[in-house]
Amino acid sequence: MTPVQLEHFRQLLEAQRQELLASKEAAKDSTKPVTLDQASVGRLSRMDAMQGQAMAIEAQRRREIQLQRIHSALARIQKDDYGLCTACEEEIAIRRLETDPAATLCIACAVRQEKR
């Protein structure tokens, strides 16, 4: 991979990282515990709030996983391993990296892993 391509993917990853961090900050209040005061919130409203809280917690978990994937991809750029499949060590297609710059597997290895 050329230095220009590496810089392009580094910038993509940094932009995704910043977007996820901003999203994480914006959603901070949605994961707070739901109050159990029935005088101010009806039972169904509280159930809706609890479901919303559970969905927010899952979204937070997914953001954390993606942030870790991005961190790992940035580390691979530093180590000059970026763009290589972690399973077969072949180059990952540029089109795949454009779609998911944090991808660690080439298409063939990703398909093989899915079939397991």
C-alpha positions as CSV (number, residue, x, y, z in Angstrom):
1,M,0.0,0.0,0.0
2,T,1.3,3.4,-0.9
3,P,2.0,6.1,1.7
4,V,-0.8,8.2,0.1
5,Q,-3.3,5.4,0.6
6,L,-2.2,4.8,4.2
7,E,-2.7,8.5,4.9
8,H,-6.1,8.4,3.3
9,F,-7.2,5.4,5.5
10,R,-5.6,7.0,8.6
11,Q,-7.8,10.1,8.0
12,L,-10.9,7.9,7.4
13,L,-10.3,6.1,10.7
14,E,-9.6,9.3,12.6
15,A,-12.9,10.8,11.3
16,Q,-14.8,7.7,12.3
17,R,-13.2,7.8,15.7
18,Q,-14.2,11.4,16.2
19,E,-17.7,10.7,15.1
20,L,-18.0,7.8,17.5
21,L,-16.6,9.8,20.4
22,A,-19.1,12.6,19.7
23,S,-22.0,10.1,19.5
24,K,-20.8,8.5,22.8
25,E,-20.8,11.8,24.5
26,A,-24.3,12.8,23.1
27,A,-25.8,9.5,24.3
28,K,-24.3,9.6,27.8
29,D,-27.6,10.5,29.5
30,S,-29.6,7.8,27.8
31,T,-27.9,5.0,29.7
32,K,-28.7,6.4,33.1
33,P,-30.9,4.3,35.4
34,V,-34.7,4.7,35.0
35,T,-36.5,6.1,38.0
36,L,-39.1,3.9,39.7
37,D,-41.3,6.7,41.0
38,Q,-44.8,5.7,39.8
39,A,-46.2,9.1,40.9
40,S,-44.3,10.9,38.1
41,V,-44.0,8.2,35.5
42,G,-46.7,5.6,34.6
43,R,-45.9,1.9,34.4
44,L,-45.9,1.8,30.6
45,S,-43.9,4.9,30.3
46,R,-41.3,3.5,32.7
47,M,-41.2,0.2,30.6
48,D,-40.7,2.3,27.5
49,A,-37.9,4.2,29.2
50,M,-36.3,0.9,30.4
51,Q,-36.4,-0.5,26.9
52,G,-34.9,2.7,25.5
53,Q,-32.2,2.5,28.2
54,A,-31.4,-1.1,27.2
55,M,-31.1,-0.1,23.5
56,A,-28.8,2.8,24.5
57,I,-26.6,0.5,26.5
58,E,-26.3,-1.9,23.5
59,A,-25.5,1.0,21.2
60,Q,-22.8,2.1,23.6
61,R,-21.4,-1.4,23.6
62,R,-21.2,-1.5,19.8
63,R,-19.6,2.0,19.8
64,E,-16.9,0.7,22.2
65,I,-16.2,-2.3,20.0
66,Q,-15.9,-0.1,16.9
67,L,-13.6,2.3,18.7
68,Q,-11.4,-0.7,19.6
69,R,-11.4,-1.9,16.0
70,I,-10.4,1.7,14.9
71,H,-7.7,1.9,17.5
72,S,-6.3,-1.5,16.3
73,A,-6.3,-0.4,12.7
74,L,-4.5,2.8,13.6
75,A,-1.9,0.7,15.4
76,R,-1.5,-1.5,12.4
77,I,-0.8,1.6,10.3
78,Q,1.9,2.6,12.7
79,K,3.4,-0.9,12.6
80,D,3.1,-1.0,8.8
81,D,0.8,-4.0,8.9
82,Y,-2.3,-2.2,7.8
83,G,-4.2,-3.7,4.8
84,L,-2.9,-7.2,5.4
85,C,-5.4,-10.0,6.3
86,T,-4.7,-11.2,9.9
87,A,-5.6,-14.8,8.9
88,C,-3.8,-15.3,5.6
89,E,-1.5,-12.3,5.5
90,E,-2.7,-11.4,1.9
91,E,-3.6,-7.8,1.0
92,I,-7.1,-6.8,1.8
93,A,-8.9,-5.3,-1.3
94,I,-8.9,-1.5,-1.3
95,R,-12.6,-1.5,-2.0
96,R,-13.2,-3.5,1.2
97,L,-11.1,-1.1,3.2
98,E,-13.0,1.9,1.7
99,T,-16.2,0.3,3.0
100,D,-14.7,-0.7,6.4
101,P,-11.3,0.8,7.1
102,A,-11.0,-1.2,10.3
103,A,-11.4,-4.5,8.4
104,T,-8.9,-7.2,9.5
105,L,-9.8,-10.0,7.1
106,C,-9.8,-10.3,3.4
107,I,-13.1,-11.3,1.8
108,A,-12.1,-15.0,1.4
109,C,-11.1,-15.3,5.1
110,A,-14.2,-13.4,6.2
111,V,-16.5,-15.7,4.3
112,R,-14.6,-18.7,5.7
113,Q,-15.0,-17.4,9.2
114,E,-18.8,-16.8,8.7
115,K,-19.3,-20.4,7.6
116,R,-17.9,-21.8,10.9
